[in-house]
């Protein structure tokens, strides 16, 4: 039985059944009381800008964004890519949003969310960094005669739908970046967040379509520790990623236990 479960998990993300990055951290000299207000304003202006990307199982997709952050020159302590759930209108009891092993009232797909990877943008470099991340995102599809198909089409349903979350959604200046980097002309549609009405999703998994969401209104929910820096679907990654970088991320405060069940139990 255990071997069968592991075999299934190797081919599918479907089960068998924010800390601030180092470049944005700022300190305030509490001895200089007259400068506290201006320092606080500076801290706010330099706050990282979280964005998220979803297109199927987040296993493996996280590594693509980690590699993109490395290409942007970030050190291991500055790597902010983490996996989680976003795009739903609801949260479970105590604000929990969990994987399928949690109580039904906390399961991310039941709450309207999709699997995503969140990355923190440097506000001073947001357009340049978004261009890089958008290129990575749109490369995570393969071309067919009918449009762009996810790399893991076996993981289907609203919990695996294509989503991008940016502050302000389609009204954000970053939306223009998405339009420009959308080289295969996928359908970019304004999303308002998913929920189930009479058992049917308001925003479903649609071929060749990306729901662009307002991440300020539909924020990111961190996934469980065992999902972070996970191997890809049937693709093992080096220990420098699955173990070493994961430890650095935990020490930096990017990942932590969420109160949801961890696997294995």
C-alpha positions in Angstrom: 0.0 0.0 0.0 2.8 2.4 0.9 4.6 1.7 -2.3 1.5 2.4 -4.3 1.0 5.7 -2.6 4.6 6.8 -3.2 4.2 5.7 -6.9 1.1 7.9 -7.2 2.8 10.9 -5.6 5.7 10.5 -8.0 3.5 11.1 -11.0 0.9 13.5 -9.7 0.5 16.2 -7.1 -3.0 15.0 -6.3 -3.2 12.8 -3.2 -4.5 9.3 -3.1 -7.6 10.0 -1.3 5.9 36.1 5.1 8.7 37.1 6.2 10.4 40.1 4.7 13.5 39.3 2.5 16.9 40.4 3.5 17.2 43.1 0.8 14.1 44.8 2.3 14.9 44.6 6.0 15.5 47.9 7.7 16.4 48.9 11.2 15.3 52.0 13.2 17.5 53.6 15.8 15.1 53.9 18.7 17.4 56.4 20.3 16.7 58.9 17.6 13.0 59.4 18.4 12.7 62.4 16.0 13.6 60.1 13.1 11.2 57.2 13.9 8.3 58.5 11.8 10.5 59.2 8.7 12.3 55.8 9.2 8.9 54.0 9.4 7.8 55.7 6.2 11.0 54.6 4.5 10.5 51.0 5.8 7.0 51.0 4.3 8.2 52.4 1.0 10.8 49.6 0.8 8.5 46.8 1.8 8.7 43.7 -0.5 6.0 43.3 -3.1 4.6 39.7 -3.0 3.3 38.2 -6.2 2.3 34.6 -6.9 2.0 32.2 -9.8 0.0 29.0 -10.2 -0.3 26.5 -13.1 -0.8 23.1 -11.7 1.2 21.3 -9.1 3.6 23.5 -7.2 6.1 20.7 -6.9 8.9 21.6 -9.3 7.5 24.9 -10.2 9.0 26.4 -7.0 12.5 25.4 -8.2 12.0 27.3 -11.5 11.4 30.5 -9.5 14.2 29.8 -7.1 16.5 29.5 -10.1 15.1 32.8 -11.4 15.8 34.5 -8.1 19.4 33.2 -8.3 19.7 34.6 -11.8 18.6 38.0 -10.4 21.6 37.8 -8.1 19.9 36.9 -4.8 21.8 35.0 -2.2 20.4 31.9 -0.5 19.2 34.1 2.4 17.3 36.3 0.0 15.5 33.5 -1.9 11.9 34.2 -1.2 10.1 31.6 -3.4 7.7 29.5 -1.3 4.7 27.4 -2.1 1.2 27.9 -0.9 -2.4 28.4 -1.8 -4.2 31.5 -3.1 -7.1 32.7 -5.2 -9.9 31.6 -3.0 -12.4 33.9 -1.3 -12.5 31.9 2.0 -10.3 30.6 4.8 -10.9 27.7 7.1 -11.3 27.9 10.9 -8.6 29.9 12.6 -7.6 31.2 9.1 -6.1 27.9 8.1 -5.8 26.8 4.5 -4.4 23.3 4.2 -3.6 20.5 1.8 -6.1 17.5 1.4 -4.9 15.9 4.6 -6.5 18.6 6.7 -10.1 18.7 7.8 -12.5 19.3 4.9 -13.3 22.8 6.3 -9.6 23.7 5.7 -8.8 22.1 2.4 -7.5 24.7 0.0 -9.5 23.5 -3.1 -12.7 23.4 -1.1 -12.0 27.0 -0.1 -11.5 28.1 -3.7 -7.7 28.3 -3.7 -5.2 27.1 -6.2 -1.6 25.8 -5.7 0.8 28.7 -6.3 4.4 29.9 -5.8 4.9 33.3 -4.1 7.9 35.4 -4.8 8.8 38.8 -3.2 9.7 41.6 -5.6 12.2 44.3 -4.7 10.0 47.4 -5.1 12.9 49.3 -6.6 13.3 46.6 -9.3 9.7 45.4 -9.6 9.3 45.7 -13.3 12.6 44.1 -14.2 12.1 41.3 -11.8 8.5 40.8 -12.9 9.8 40.4 -16.5 12.1 37.6 -15.4 9.4 35.8 -13.4 6.8 36.2 -16.1 9.2 34.7 -18.6 9.6 31.7 -16.3 5.9 31.4 -15.8 5.0 31.3 -19.5 7.8 28.9 -20.2 6.0 26.4 -17.8 3.5 25.4 -20.6 3.9 23.5 -23.8 2.5 24.5 -27.1 -0.3 22.5 -28.7 -2.3 23.2 -31.9 -5.1 24.4 -29.6 -3.1 26.6 -27.2 -0.7 26.3 -24.3 -1.0 23.2 -22.0 0.3 22.9 -18.5 3.3 20.6 -17.9 1.1 18.4 -15.6 -2.3 18.2 -17.2 -3.1 15.1 -15.1 -3.6 17.5 -12.2 -6.9 19.1 -13.2 -9.6 21.0 -11.5 -9.9 24.5 -9.9 -7.2 23.7 -7.3 -4.7 23.5 -10.2 -6.0 26.3 -12.4 -3.7 28.9 -13.9 -3.5 32.1 -11.8 -1.2 35.1 -11.3 -1.6 37.4 -8.4 -0.2 40.9 -8.5 -1.1 44.0 -6.3 -4.1 45.6 -8.1 -4.7 42.8 -10.5 -5.3 43.8 -14.1 -5.2 47.5 -12.9 -1.6 47.1 -11.7 1.3 48.5 -13.8 2.7 45.0 -13.6 -0.2 43.7 -15.7 1.4 45.4 -18.8 4.5 43.3 -18.1 2.4 40.1 -18.2 0.8 41.2 -21.5 4.2 41.9 -23.0 5.8 38.6 -21.8 2.8 36.5 -22.8 4.5 35.4 -26.0 2.1 32.6 -26.8 -1.0 34.9 -26.4 -2.7 32.9 -23.7 -6.0 34.4 -22.5 -5.4 36.7 -19.6 -8.7 37.2 -17.8 -9.6 39.3 -14.8 -10.3 37.1 -11.8 -12.2 37.9 -8.7 -11.4 34.8 -6.7 -12.9 31.4 -6.6 -15.7 30.1 -4.5 -18.2 27.2 -4.9 -21.9 28.0 -5.6 -24.2 25.1 -5.7 -21.2 22.8 -5.9 -19.7 24.6 -8.9 -16.6 26.8 -9.0 -17.0 30.4 -10.0 -13.5 30.3 -11.5 -12.6 26.9 -13.0 -9.6 25.3 -14.6 -9.7 26.5 -18.2 -7.4 25.5 -21.0 -5.0 28.2 -22.3 -6.5 30.7 -19.8 -4.8 32.5 -16.9 -6.8 34.2 -14.1 -5.1 37.5 -13.1 -6.0 38.3 -9.5 -5.5 41.2 -7.1 -3.1 39.8 -4.5 -4.0 42.6 -2.1 -7.6 41.3 -2.0 -6.7 37.6 -2.4 -3.5 37.1 -0.4 -1.2 34.1 -0.3 -1.5 31.3 2.3 1.7 29.5 3.1 1.7 25.7 2.5 2.9 23.0 4.9 6.6 22.5 5.5 6.7 19.1 3.7 5.6 20.8 0.4 8.4 23.4 0.5 11.5 22.7 -1.7 9.9 19.4 -2.8 11.2 17.2 -5.6 9.4 17.7 -8.9 6.8 15.2 -10.2 9.1 12.2 -11.0 12.1 14.5 -11.0 14.5 14.4 -8.1 16.4 17.6 -7.1 19.7 17.8 -5.4 20.0 18.0 -1.6 21.4 21.5 -1.9 17.8 22.4 -2.9 15.6 20.0 -1.0 17.6 20.2 2.3 20.2 22.9 2.4 18.2 25.7 0.9 15.1 24.6 2.8 17.0 25.0 6.1 18.2 28.5 5.0 14.6 29.5 4.1 13.3 28.3 7.5 16.1 30.2 9.3 15.3 33.3 7.4 11.6 33.0 8.4 10.2 32.4 4.9 8.8 29.0 5.7 7.4 27.6 9.0 4.8 25.2 10.4 1.3 26.5 9.6 -0.9 24.5 12.0 -2.0 22.3 9.2 -1.2 18.5 9.3 2.3 17.6 8.1 3.0 14.5 6.0 4.0 11.8 6.9 1.9 11.8 10.0 
